[in-house]
Amino acid sequence: MAMNVGYLLTRIAPAYPERLAIKYGKRELTYGELNGRVNQLARALTGKGINRGECVCVFMPNRPEVLECLLACFKAGIVAVPANFRLHPNELAYIIEHSGARAVFSSPPLLDSVEQAVSQLDGKPFLIAAGDPGFCRDGWLYYEDLLVGLETSEFLVDVKGTDVAWLFYTSGTTGRPKGVMINHRMLDLMVLNVYADVYPFTRHDIALHAAPLSHGSGLYALAVLAKGGLNIIYAGERFDAEEIFKVIESEKVTVLPFLAPTMLKRLVDAECWGQYDLSSLKRIVYGGGPMYVEDLKRALRRFGKILVQIYGQGECPMTITALDPEDHDENDEEILASAGIPRLGVQVKIVDEHGNEVPRGQMGEIVAYGDLVMEGYWRDPKATQETVQNGWLRTGDLGYMNERGYVFIMDRSKDMIISGGNNIYPREVEEVILRHPAVAEVCVFGVPDPEWGEAVKAVVVKKPGAEVTAEEIISFCRDNLASYKKPKSVDFVDELPKSAYGKVLKRELRDRYWTGYQRKV
């Protein structure tokens, strides 16, 4: 027996039933209302025959129902599968099929994408549409109709700590996403770790979520909720710095609980800077990609020492190292270039290719150990064995640790690209480009980008006599992949550099574009 992570809401709602829990535009939910709706939804899911340990996919833009779905799944012992709402229907189809999802929650304008995804599958999950009832269509259940007539009284099933609560799909180097199994115990520990290392939330805090709730922002929403704070869900269709500033000023926002570096940079560079009162802000949490020292210095001059950088992976949710506000010192460039020190409850070391720890200052792979490390990937024992060895998570990131224990991330052994906080794996993009009839060979990697951190670059060798433009390659990728994975630029060459064994020397090709940059990520 262990605590069901849904108990975070069960515990706090009766204590502060009239406090606002969620705000989305003009829509407001108190803790009493939220808990009642979550209990109703948990009953509705079990009433549809979805059993403990089975999966439910949540595929919608940020809105209150995302958090309601997560919490209802937790309370019912069902596995929540939040999917990035920007995924291509083919990618969504794989996640639904691989997880065995019994239901898919979505909302306009994504209903067509869900239907395209489900049309590829043999099994047909329940399709549930949230939002304006006028958009609901044949073959779909309307979200609000599910709740009608059901009890709002407490609903909480017993779970084991090792029961999976959140299935987080992260792209794999083979081009297929892998489902990270995040269990109830891990989520409980992650919430406690947030209070210890990132920010000690209280019921008076007001958090503004501008990043996807299917990722880090959703995890941090749990830490806000567990203390009775207010989660404001940004209602804009796209990230707009001035709109964010307006909300911070009008709502007296105290915390931006998770921003990709691209988002933080847009706030810093906003033309409207200085026109809004941001004095209520106490903490800005950022991570999920490279943040260059010069950009950090500018952020510090704008916001002061309220920044926290977090480094983690889905495999160790949000929690490997942290660079706290005191370490954000523009006069200490060395530490400012680091990812901080290991988080409480997590052991970190740098190892060589044989798994042996290397001396301080020497490059190697960053590995992590502790109760926050996943037990494995969903239905993928081979990948699990390769990634978690003797309890140690192989991150695939290369770096070093200095004498003071600060971790510096320098490159990626797995060639992953992080662009605007999104993980992109070259192999996945390469496989799509190679399907183009004019392409003989391709190599995809990340190149420096002042806005996104990294941008996807494709270097293509055309087939003899074939003609194709960069725009055609990019358009071809857009038709087959999530838009954020398509190359931003394409170069054409006569041949790719290769080793004596015929292996493409990706690092050699990539390094040409990183000349003059200290880090390779």
Summary of the structure (lengths in Angstrom):
residues: 521
radius of gyration: 22.8
end to end distance: 42.1
largest distance: 72.6
contacts: 1765
relative contact order: 0.09
helix: 31%
strand: 27%
